[in-house]
C-alpha cells in the first residue's frame, strides 16, 4: 500500500479491493493519504454494450444522500437535479446514485452499475 501512495505523488487515489477474486471494494484517499470513504459493491455490466468510448465531457452527478455527497466532494463533479436528467445531450456522461445503486450512464444507456453493500465514511 505504501508503494501505491508514493506512486500518486500527493494526488487522490482510489484503491480497488477484491472479494472472492472479483472487484468488490473501492477505497478513496485524499492527497494527504487520508482514507475518506470506502464502499463494498456487487457489479453489473450491460450485456447490450460491448464497449464504450468516453468523450472528453466531464461527468455530472445526480443523487442525494451520503454516497452522492462523498462522490461530489471527491471527484468535484457538478451535481444536478434528477428532474433535469432528460435535458442532456446524448454525449452526456452521468453518474446516477439512487439509494444503494450507482448507475454509470453514457449516451442515454446504462454502461454498468454498482449495487452498494456497505458504505463507510471516515
Secondary structure, DSSP 8 states (H G I E B T S, - for coil): -HHHHHHTTTS-EEEEEEETTEEEEEEEE-TTS-EEEEEEEEEEE-SS-S-----S---EEEE-SHHHHHHHHHH--EEE-GGGGGGS-TT-EEEEEETTEEEEEETTEEEEEEEEEEEEE-
